Amino acid sequence: MTVESLKTFCDLVDTASFPRAARLNFVTQSAVSQQLRTLERRYGCRLVDRGPRRDLRVTDAGKLLYTEAKAALERLTLVEQRLRHRPDVVAGPVTIASVTSVGLHTLPEPMKSFLRAYPQVNLRLLYRRTDEIYQACLDRTVDLGIVAIPARRPQLELVRLRPDELVLACPPAHPLARAARVTPASLRDARFIAFDRDIPTRRLVDRFLRARRVPVVIAMELDNIETIKRSVEAGLGVSILPRPALENEIKAGTLVARPLGPTRLQRPIGIIYRRSAGGGELSVAARALLEVLRRDLGA
């Protein structure tokens, strides 16, 4: 058993994908399978089962190994940083998990700036649902999480960032795209494409419309902002989405974004990470990334 095989195993559990685990560790898929078999032979039990659709299910033994191996790898990373680098040298791995809308459309520029300043950092960005990001921060499987409409949790620190403006997104040919003024009342009985109900942005939009007594017809409920945008482009309905996520479509002329006056609707954004009390703390590299995000995206 090697440190590399434990890291590969943890990446396999994190990604639930042999191809992705292989790419993360610069090995072939067969090498990932071989390392998994080696671990299973060593411990005499199954760690991962494959379902009928080749989906992965981590066994109870696998969950135990994952939890302990992840903690050991994190501690080893901190030890290596202290042995190999001066405290003022920013280097090593950093993992950040973000909701898709922020990760794809708001994070690229700060991340480029960070990597230019700290080229020795190995930065890894994961896209996750909000509940998964909270759990990953609590489990310390990621260093930092970025969520929309952040909620305070006793074990998590929260750093508020600049909020997103939520706007009406519609195709250029839609009547609301050409309206002189768009208000929430303009959406009455409109065909609406919404986020899934367990997504915080959906709950925020629902509260906004309900407070103004504006009923809409929910035509579709989707879990990903990119699929919502494609559906709006196709003329299947309108939606309320964060403006930064619409910049490419606005430039291309495939979508129109209109503010919902008279008061604008904003979506809070925040960084979360596990409090240091109880063991462990942010690495030098993770803290440097936190400062760059606070500087570039701070409220």
For each residue, the residues with C-beta under 8 A, 3 or more apart:
1: 5 6 38 39 42
2: 5 6
3: 6 7 73 76
4: 7 8 25 35
5: 1 2 8 9 35 38 39
6: 1 2 3 9 10 39 69 72 73
7: 3 4 10 11 25 73
8: 4 5 11 12 21 25 27 31 32 35 36
9: 5 6 12 13 35 36 39 47 65 66 69
10: 6 7 13 14 66 69 70 73
11: 7 8 14 15 20 21 24 25
12: 8 9 15 16 17 18 21 32 36 48 56
13: 9 10 16 48 56 58 62 66
14: 10 11 126 141
15: 11 12 20 21 24
16: 12 13 55 56
17: 12 20 21 56
18: 12 21 22 29 32 33
19: 22 23 29
20: 11 15 17 23 24
21: 8 11 12 15 17 18 24 25 32
22: 18 19 25 27 28 29 31 32
23: 19 20 26
24: 11 15 20 21 124
25: 4 7 8 11 21 22 32
26: 23
27: 8 22 31 32
28: 22 31 32
29: 18 19 22 32 33
30: 33 34
31: 8 22 27 28 34 35
32: 8 12 18 21 22 25 27 28 29 35 36
33: 18 29 30 36 37
34: 30 31 37 38
35: 4 5 8 9 31 32 38 39
36: 8 9 12 32 33 39 40 47 48
37: 33 34 40 41
38: 1 5 34 35 41 42
39: 1 5 6 9 35 36 42 43 47 65
40: 36 37 43 44 45 46 47
41: 37 38 44
42: 1 38 39
43: 39 40 47 61 65
44: 40 41
45: 40 59 61
46: 40 49 59 61 62
47: 9 36 39 40 43 58 59 61 62 65
48: 12 13 36 56 57 58 59 62
49: 46 56 57 59
50: 54 55 56 57
51: 54 55 56 57
52:
53:
54: 50 51
55: 16 50 51
56: 12 13 16 17 48 49 50 51
57: 48 49 50 51
58: 13 47 48 62 63 66
59: 45 46 47 48 49 62 63
60: 63 64
61: 43 45 46 47 64 65
62: 13 46 47 48 58 59 65 66
63: 58 59 60 66 67
64: 60 61 67 68
65: 9 39 43 47 61 62 68 69
66: 9 10 13 58 62 63 69 70
67: 63 64 70 71 139
68: 64 65 71 72
69: 6 9 10 65 66 72 73
70: 10 66 67 73 74 139 140 141
71: 67 68 74 75 140
72: 6 68 69 75 76
73: 3 6 7 10 69 70 76 77
74: 70 71 77 78 140 280
75: 71 72 78 79 280
76: 3 72 73 79 80
77: 73 74 80 81 92 93 283
78: 74 75 81 82 283
79: 75 76 82 83
80: 76 77 83 84 92
81: 77 78 84 85 91 92 283 284 285
82: 78 79 85 87
83: 79 80
84: 80 81 91
85: 81 82 89 91 92 284
86: 89
87: 82 284
88:
89: 85 86 120 284
90: 117 118 120 121 284 285 288
91: 81 84 85 118 120 121 284 285
92: 77 80 81 85 120 121 122 283 284 285
93: 77 121 122 123 124 285
94: 121 122 123 124 143 144 283 285 286 289
95: 124 125 126 141 142 143 144
96: 107 123 124 125 126 142 143 144 145 146 289
97: 125 126 127 128 132 133 136 137 142 144 145 146
98: 102 103 107 125 126 127 128 133 145 146 147
99: 102 103 127 128 129 130 133 146 147 148
100: 103 104 127 224 225 226
101: 104 105 106 148 164 201 225 241 242 244 245
102: 98 99 105 106 107 146 148 164 269
103: 98 99 100 106 107 125 127 146
104: 100 101 107 108 127 225 226 245
105: 101 102 108 242 244 245 247
106: 101 102 103 110 164 244 269 297
107: 96 98 102 103 104 110 111 125 146
108: 104 105 111 112
109: 112 113 296
110: 106 107 113 114 292 293 296 297
111: 107 108 114 115 123 125
112: 108 109 115 116
113: 109 110 116 117 292 296
114: 110 111 117 118 121 123 288 289 292
115: 111 112 118 119 121 123
116: 112 113 119
117: 90 113 114 288 292
118: 90 91 114 115 121 285 288
119: 115 116
120: 89 90 91 92
121: 90 91 92 93 94 114 115 118 285 288 289
122: 92 93 94
123: 93 94 96 111 114 115 289
124: 24 93 94 95 96
125: 95 96 97 98 103 107 111
126: 14 95 96 97 98 136 142
127: 97 98 99 100 103 104
128: 97 98 99 132 133 136 145
129: 99 132 133 199 223
130: 99 133 134 147 148 199 200
131: 134 135 198
132: 97 128 129 135 136
133: 97 98 99 128 129 130 136 137 142 145 146 147 272
134: 130 131 137 138 145 147 153 156 272
135: 131 132 138 139
136: 97 126 128 132 133 139 141 142 145
137: 97 133 134 140 142 144 145 156 272 273 274
138: 134 135 153 155 156 274
139: 67 70 135 136
140: 70 71 74 137 143 274 280
141: 14 70 95 136
142: 95 96 97 126 133 136 137 145
143: 94 95 96 140 273 282 283 286 289
144: 94 95 96 97 137 271 272 273 282 286 289 290 293
145: 96 97 98 128 133 134 136 137 142 271 272 273
146: 96 97 98 99 102 103 107 133 161 269 270 271 272 293
147: 98 99 130 133 134 150 200 269 270 272
148: 99 101 102 130 164 200 201 242 267 268 269
149: 200 201 203 204 267 268
150: 147 158 160 268 269 270 272
151:
152: 156 158
153: 134 138 156 272
154:
155: 138 274 275 278
156: 134 137 138 152 153 272 273 274 275
157: 272 273 274 275
158: 150 152 270 271 272
159: 270 271 272 290 293 294
160: 150 268 269 270 299
161: 146 269 270 271 293 294 297 298 299
162: 269 297 298 299
163: 266 267 268 269 299
164: 101 102 106 148 242 243 244 245 266 267 269
165: 242 243 259 264 265 266 267
166: 201 204 205 240 241 242 243 260 265 266 267
167: 240 241 242 243 246 257 258 259 260 265
168: 176 182 186 187 238 239 240 257 258 259 260
169: 229 232 238 239 240 241 246 249 255 256 257
170: 174 176 177 232 238 239 255 256 258
171: 174 177 232 233 235 254 255 256
172: 177 253 254 255 256
173: 177 235
174: 170 171 177 178 235 238 256
175: 178 179
176: 168 170 179 182 186 187 190 238 258
177: 170 171 172 173 174 256 258
178: 174 175
179: 175 176 182 186 258
180:
181: 186 261
182: 168 176 179 186 258 259 260 261
183: 186 260 261 262
184: 187 208 209 212 214 260
185: 188 212 214
186: 168 176 179 181 182 183 190
187: 168 176 184 190 192 209 214 216 238
188: 185 214 215 216
189: 215 216 217
190: 176 186 187 216 217 237 238
191: 216 217 219 236 237 238
192: 187 216 217 218 219 237 238 239
193: 219 220 221 222 228 231 232 236 237 238 239
194: 197 202 205 218 220 221 222 228 239
195: 199 201 202 205 221 222 223 225 228
196: 199 202 221 222 223
197: 194 202 203 221
198: 131 202
199: 129 130 195 196 202 203 223
200: 130 147 148 149 203 204
201: 101 148 149 166 195 204 205 242 267
202: 194 195 196 197 198 199 205 206 221
203: 149 197 199 200 206 207
204: 149 166 200 201 207 208 265 267
205: 166 194 195 201 202 208 209 240 265
206: 202 203 209 210
207: 203 204 210 211
208: 184 204 205 211 212 240 265
209: 184 187 205 206 212 214 215 216
210: 206 207 213 214
211: 207 208
212: 184 185 208 209
213: 210
214: 184 185 187 188 209 210
215: 188 189 209
216: 187 188 189 190 191 192 209
217: 189 190 191 192
218: 192 194 221
219: 191 192 193 236 237
220: 193 194 228 231 236 237
221: 193 194 195 196 197 202 218
222: 193 194 195 196 227 228 231
223: 129 195 196 199 227
224: 100 227 228
225: 100 101 104 195 228 229 241 242 245
226: 100 104 229 230
227: 222 223 224 230 231
228: 193 194 195 220 222 224 225 231 232 239 241
229: 169 225 226 232 233 239 241 245 246 249 255
230: 226 227 233 234
231: 193 220 222 227 228 234 236 237 239
232: 169 170 171 193 228 229 235 236 237 238 239 255
233: 171 229 230 249 254 255
234: 230 231
235: 171 173 174 232
236: 191 193 219 220 231 232
237: 190 191 192 193 219 220 231 232
238: 168 169 170 174 176 187 190 191 192 193 232
239: 168 169 170 192 193 194 228 229 231 232
240: 166 167 168 169 205 208 260 265
241: 101 166 167 169 225 228 229 245 246 257
242: 101 105 148 164 165 166 167 201 225 245 246 267
243: 164 165 166 167 246 247 257
244: 101 105 106 164 247
245: 101 104 105 164 225 229 241 242
246: 167 169 229 241 242 243 249 250 255 257
247: 105 243 244 250 251
248: 251 252
249: 169 229 233 246 252 254 255
250: 246 247 253 255 256 257
251: 247 248
252: 248 249
253: 172 250
254: 171 172 233 249
255: 169 170 171 172 229 232 233 246 249 250
256: 169 170 171 172 174 177 250
257: 167 168 169 241 243 246 250
258: 167 168 170 176 177 179 182
259: 165 167 168 182 264
260: 166 167 168 182 183 184 240 264 265
261: 181 182 183 264
262: 183
263:
264: 165 259 260 261
265: 165 166 167 204 205 208 240 260
266: 163 164 165 166
267: 148 149 163 164 165 166 201 204 242
268: 148 149 150 160 163
269: 102 106 146 147 148 150 160 161 162 163 164 297
270: 146 147 150 158 159 160 161
271: 144 145 146 158 159 161 290 293 294
272: 133 134 137 144 145 146 147 150 153 156 157 158 159
273: 137 143 144 145 156 157 282 286 290
274: 137 138 140 155 156 157 280
275: 155 156 157 278
276: 280 281 282
277:
278: 155 275
279:
280: 74 75 140 274 276
281: 276
282: 143 144 273 276 286 287 290
283: 77 78 81 92 94 143 286 287
284: 81 85 87 89 90 91 92 287 288
285: 81 90 91 92 93 94 118 121 288 289
286: 94 143 144 273 282 283 289 290
287: 282 283 284 290 291
288: 90 114 117 118 121 284 285 291 292
289: 94 96 114 121 123 143 144 285 286 292 293
290: 144 159 271 273 282 286 287 293 294
291: 287 288 294 295
292: 110 113 114 117 288 289 295 296
293: 110 144 146 159 161 271 289 290 296 297 298
294: 159 161 271 290 291 297 298
295: 291 292 298
296: 109 110 113 292 293
297: 106 110 161 162 269 293 294
298: 161 162 293 294 295
299: 160 161 162 163
